Amino acid sequence: MPSPTSDQPSVLRLRGRAFGPGDFAVMAVVNRTPDSFYDRGSTFAFRAAVDAASRLIDEGADIVDIGGVKAGPGAEVDPDEEIRRVAEVVAAVRDRHPDVVISVDTWRSEVAKVVAEAGADLLNDTWGGVDPGLAEVAAAHGIGLVCAHAGRVEPRTRPHRIAYDDVVADVVAYTTDLAERAVAAGVRRDAVLIDPAHDFGKNTWHSLEVSRRLGEMTATGWPVLVAVSNKDFVGEALGGLPVGERHAGTLATLAVSALQGARVFRVHDAASARRTLAVVARLAAG
C-alpha cells in the first residue's frame, strides 16, 4: 500500500501551518450556490459568503472550503459561472484573513488555476481526479490537493446500484494511487490528503463501512479528510432523518473518524465540530 513515509504518518502543511498525527483541523463549508442541499442558498450572495467565512473562522475553522457548484444533480454550471461565483470570494476572504487556509471545492482545472491565483491554498477535488490537470495546477502553484474516491462516476451524478467487492479496499487503492500520481506530477507530498468521499459513488452501507474501517485509510500514512456533515448516509442510519435533524449523527461520525486517525473534518457547524474534536483529543490523550 503506497505511503508518504516509510514508517510514520506524514505532517500536512498548508499556508505555513502544520497538522501532524493527532491534530484535528476543522474545514468549514461556504457554499456560494443557490441550491445547496444544506443551506438552500443562504450564502449565495457575495457578502453573505464572505461574512459566513469570517463567522466560521471565529468559531474555530482552520480551513474554509468554498464551493460554487452543488454536488448533486441540478442546474448546469459552466466553468465561467463557477469562476464568477468562487474567485471573488476567495480573494475577499484572503484579503480579510491573510493567515487562514482557503480551500476550493472544484474538479475543473480551469477553475483551479483562477482560484489558485486568487489565493487558494488547497484544491478539494471531491470527484476523484476526473480532470488530471487539477494536479498540474496544484503543482504549478505550490498548493495542496485532496484526492478522493467517487466510485469513478461522472461529476454530479448518482449511480444506480453501484457495487464493490470490498468498498474500503477500493477506496484505499484508488485514493493512494491518486495521491502518488499527484506527487509524481509535482504536488508537494506534504500537501496531499486522501478522502473516502462518503456518499459519492456509494450507498449508505458503503459509507457506513468506510466509517467503521477508516483506520485502514489512516494506516496508509496519508492525511485523511472526512466530509460527513449532514450527509444522506447519516440521515438514513438514523431512520431517514431529514437534513435539519442530522446534527447529532454528524458529530458521532466525526468522533468515530477522529478516534481512527482522521486529520481534517469538513463540516457546516465549525463550533460544534471544534468542541467534539476537543473531547476526542482529551479521550485519546488518556
C-alpha positions as CSV (number, residue, x, y, z in Angstrom):
1,M,0.0,0.0,0.0
2,P,1.6,3.3,-1.0
3,S,2.6,5.5,1.9
4,P,4.0,9.0,2.1
5,T,6.7,7.9,4.5
6,S,8.2,4.5,5.3
7,D,7.5,4.4,9.0
8,Q,5.1,7.1,10.2
9,P,2.2,9.3,9.1
10,S,3.0,12.5,7.4
11,V,2.6,16.1,8.5
12,L,0.2,18.1,6.4
13,R,1.5,21.6,5.6
14,L,-0.7,24.3,4.2
15,R,0.0,28.0,4.2
16,G,2.7,27.8,6.8
17,R,0.5,25.7,9.2
18,A,1.4,22.1,10.1
19,F,-1.2,19.5,11.1
20,G,0.6,16.4,12.3
21,P,-0.8,13.0,13.5
22,G,-3.2,13.6,16.4
23,D,-4.0,17.1,15.2
24,F,-7.6,17.9,14.1
25,A,-8.2,20.5,11.5
26,V,-11.8,21.9,11.0
27,M,-12.6,22.6,7.4
28,A,-15.8,24.8,7.3
29,V,-18.1,24.9,4.3
30,V,-19.1,28.0,2.5
31,N,-21.4,27.3,-0.4
32,R,-21.7,30.0,-3.0
33,T,-24.6,28.2,-4.6
34,P,-28.3,29.0,-4.8
35,D,-29.3,25.3,-4.4
36,S,-27.1,23.7,-1.7
37,F,-28.7,20.7,0.0
38,Y,-27.8,22.2,3.4
39,D,-28.2,26.0,3.4
40,R,-30.5,26.4,0.4
41,G,-28.7,29.4,-0.9
42,S,-28.3,31.4,2.3
43,T,-24.6,32.2,1.4
44,F,-25.1,32.6,-2.3
45,A,-24.8,36.4,-2.2
46,F,-21.2,37.6,-2.3
47,R,-21.3,39.5,1.0
48,A,-23.2,36.6,2.7
49,A,-20.5,34.2,1.6
50,V,-17.6,36.3,2.8
51,D,-19.3,37.1,6.1
52,A,-20.0,33.4,6.6
53,A,-16.4,32.6,6.2
54,S,-15.4,35.1,8.8
55,R,-18.0,33.7,11.2
56,L,-16.8,30.2,10.7
57,I,-13.2,31.2,11.3
58,D,-14.3,32.9,14.5
59,E,-16.0,29.7,15.5
60,G,-12.7,27.7,15.2
61,A,-12.3,26.8,11.5
62,D,-8.7,26.2,10.4
63,I,-9.7,25.9,6.7
64,V,-12.5,27.5,4.8
65,D,-13.8,25.4,1.8
66,I,-15.5,27.5,-0.8
67,G,-17.7,25.8,-3.4
68,G,-19.6,27.2,-6.4
69,V,-21.4,24.1,-7.7
70,K,-23.9,21.9,-5.9
71,A,-22.5,18.3,-5.6
72,G,-25.7,16.6,-6.6
73,P,-27.7,16.8,-9.8
74,G,-29.1,20.2,-10.7
75,A,-28.8,23.2,-12.9
76,E,-25.8,23.3,-15.2
77,V,-23.0,25.5,-14.0
78,D,-20.3,26.0,-16.6
79,P,-16.6,26.8,-15.7
80,D,-17.1,30.5,-16.3
81,E,-20.0,30.7,-13.9
82,E,-18.2,28.6,-11.3
83,I,-15.2,31.0,-11.6
84,R,-17.5,34.0,-11.2
85,R,-19.0,32.5,-8.0
86,V,-15.9,31.5,-6.2
87,A,-12.8,33.5,-7.3
88,E,-14.0,36.8,-5.9
89,V,-14.9,35.2,-2.6
90,V,-11.5,33.6,-2.4
91,A,-9.8,36.9,-3.0
92,A,-12.0,38.7,-0.4
93,V,-11.5,36.1,2.3
94,R,-7.8,36.1,1.6
95,D,-7.7,39.9,2.0
96,R,-9.7,39.8,5.2
97,H,-8.0,36.7,6.7
98,P,-4.3,36.6,5.4
99,D,-3.4,33.5,7.5
100,V,-6.4,31.2,7.1
101,V,-6.1,28.2,4.9
102,I,-8.5,28.6,1.9
103,S,-9.7,25.5,0.0
104,V,-11.9,25.5,-3.1
105,D,-14.2,22.6,-3.9
106,T,-13.8,22.0,-7.7
107,W,-13.0,19.3,-10.1
108,R,-12.1,21.6,-13.0
109,S,-8.5,22.6,-13.8
110,E,-9.6,25.9,-15.4
111,V,-11.4,26.9,-12.3
112,A,-8.4,25.7,-10.1
113,K,-6.0,27.9,-12.0
114,V,-8.0,31.1,-11.4
115,V,-8.7,30.4,-7.7
116,A,-5.0,29.5,-7.1
117,E,-4.1,32.9,-8.5
118,A,-6.7,34.5,-6.2
119,G,-5.2,33.0,-3.1
120,A,-6.4,29.4,-2.6
121,D,-4.1,27.0,-0.7
122,L,-5.9,23.7,-1.4
123,L,-7.9,22.2,-4.2
124,N,-10.7,19.9,-2.9
125,D,-11.4,17.5,-5.8
126,T,-14.3,15.5,-4.5
127,W,-14.9,13.8,-7.8
128,G,-11.7,11.7,-7.8
129,G,-9.4,13.0,-10.4
130,V,-11.7,13.2,-13.5
131,D,-9.5,16.2,-14.6
132,P,-5.8,15.2,-14.4
133,G,-5.0,18.9,-15.0
134,L,-6.0,19.7,-11.4
135,A,-2.8,18.1,-10.0
136,E,-0.8,20.1,-12.6
137,V,-2.3,23.3,-11.3
138,A,-1.6,22.4,-7.7
139,A,2.0,21.6,-8.6
140,A,2.5,24.8,-10.6
141,H,1.2,27.0,-7.7
142,G,2.7,25.0,-4.9
143,I,-0.6,24.3,-3.2
144,G,-2.4,21.3,-1.8
145,L,-4.7,18.7,-3.4
146,V,-7.4,16.4,-2.0
147,C,-7.5,13.0,-3.7
148,A,-11.0,11.5,-3.3
149,H,-12.8,8.3,-4.2
150,A,-16.1,8.9,-6.0
151,G,-16.6,5.5,-7.5
152,R,-15.3,6.5,-10.9
153,V,-18.6,8.3,-11.7
154,E,-19.2,11.5,-13.7
155,P,-19.4,14.6,-11.5
156,R,-22.8,15.5,-10.2
157,T,-24.3,12.0,-10.9
158,R,-25.8,9.4,-8.6
159,P,-25.1,5.9,-9.9
160,H,-27.8,3.3,-9.5
161,R,-26.9,0.1,-7.7
162,I,-23.2,0.7,-7.6
163,A,-21.3,-2.3,-6.1
164,Y,-17.8,-3.2,-4.9
165,D,-16.2,-6.5,-3.9
166,D,-14.7,-4.6,-0.9
167,V,-15.5,-0.9,-0.8
168,V,-12.8,0.0,1.7
169,A,-10.1,-1.8,-0.3
170,D,-11.3,0.0,-3.4
171,V,-11.2,3.4,-1.6
172,V,-7.7,2.8,-0.2
173,A,-6.3,1.6,-3.5
174,Y,-7.8,4.4,-5.6
175,T,-7.0,7.3,-3.3
176,T,-3.5,6.3,-2.6
177,D,-2.8,5.8,-6.3
178,L,-4.2,9.3,-7.0
179,A,-2.0,10.7,-4.2
180,E,1.1,9.1,-5.7
181,R,0.2,10.3,-9.2
182,A,-0.2,13.8,-7.8
183,V,3.2,13.7,-6.2
184,A,4.6,12.4,-9.5
185,A,3.0,15.4,-11.2
186,G,4.9,17.8,-8.8
187,V,2.4,18.3,-6.0
188,R,4.2,18.6,-2.6
189,R,3.9,15.3,-0.8
190,D,3.2,17.2,2.5
191,A,0.2,19.0,0.8
192,V,-1.7,15.9,-0.3
193,L,-4.7,14.4,1.5
194,I,-6.9,11.5,0.8
195,D,-10.7,11.4,1.2
196,P,-13.1,8.4,1.1
197,A,-15.9,10.8,-0.1
198,H,-18.8,9.4,1.8
199,D,-22.0,9.2,-0.3
200,F,-20.1,9.9,-3.6
201,G,-20.5,6.8,-5.7
202,K,-21.6,4.9,-2.6
203,N,-24.8,3.8,-1.0
204,T,-25.5,4.1,2.8
205,W,-24.0,0.7,3.5
206,H,-20.8,1.6,1.7
207,S,-20.5,4.9,3.6
208,L,-21.0,3.2,6.9
209,E,-18.5,0.5,6.1
210,V,-15.9,3.2,5.2
211,S,-16.6,4.9,8.6
212,R,-16.2,1.7,10.5
213,R,-12.9,0.8,8.8
214,L,-11.5,4.3,8.4
215,G,-8.4,3.1,10.2
216,E,-7.4,1.3,7.0
217,M,-7.1,4.6,5.3
218,T,-5.2,6.4,8.1
219,A,-2.8,3.4,8.3
220,T,-1.5,4.4,4.8
221,G,0.2,7.4,6.4
222,W,-1.6,9.9,4.1
223,P,-3.6,12.6,6.0
224,V,-7.2,11.7,5.7
225,L,-10.1,14.1,5.2
226,V,-13.6,13.1,6.1
227,A,-16.7,15.0,4.8
228,V,-19.7,13.6,6.5
229,S,-21.6,16.7,7.7
230,N,-25.4,16.2,7.4
231,K,-25.0,13.7,4.6
232,D,-27.7,11.2,3.4
233,F,-26.0,8.2,4.9
234,V,-26.2,9.8,8.4
235,G,-29.9,10.5,8.0
236,E,-30.6,7.0,6.7
237,A,-28.6,5.4,9.5
238,L,-30.9,7.3,11.9
239,G,-34.1,6.0,10.3
240,G,-34.5,8.5,7.5
241,L,-34.0,11.8,9.2
242,P,-34.1,15.0,7.1
243,V,-31.1,17.3,6.7
244,G,-32.1,19.6,9.6
245,E,-32.1,16.7,12.1
246,R,-28.7,15.0,11.3
247,H,-26.6,17.1,13.7
248,A,-26.1,14.5,16.4
249,G,-25.3,11.8,13.9
250,T,-22.8,14.1,12.2
251,L,-20.9,14.7,15.5
252,A,-21.0,11.0,16.3
253,T,-19.4,10.2,13.0
254,L,-16.8,12.9,13.4
255,A,-15.8,11.4,16.7
256,V,-15.5,7.9,15.4
257,S,-13.4,9.2,12.5
258,A,-11.2,11.2,14.7
259,L,-10.5,8.2,17.0
260,Q,-9.4,6.3,13.9
261,G,-6.9,9.0,13.0
262,A,-8.7,11.3,10.5
263,R,-6.9,14.6,10.3
264,V,-9.3,17.1,8.5
265,F,-13.0,17.4,9.1
266,R,-15.3,19.2,6.5
267,V,-18.3,20.5,8.4
268,H,-21.1,23.0,8.3
269,D,-21.0,23.8,12.0
270,A,-17.5,24.7,12.9
271,A,-18.1,25.5,16.6
272,S,-19.8,22.1,17.4
273,A,-17.1,20.2,15.4
274,R,-14.3,22.0,17.3
275,R,-15.9,21.1,20.7
276,T,-16.5,17.5,19.7
277,L,-12.9,17.1,18.5
278,A,-11.6,18.7,21.7
279,V,-13.3,16.0,23.7
280,V,-11.9,13.3,21.4
281,A,-8.4,14.7,21.8
282,R,-8.7,14.6,25.6
283,L,-10.0,11.0,25.5
284,A,-7.2,10.0,23.2
285,A,-4.6,11.6,25.5
286,G,-5.7,9.5,28.4
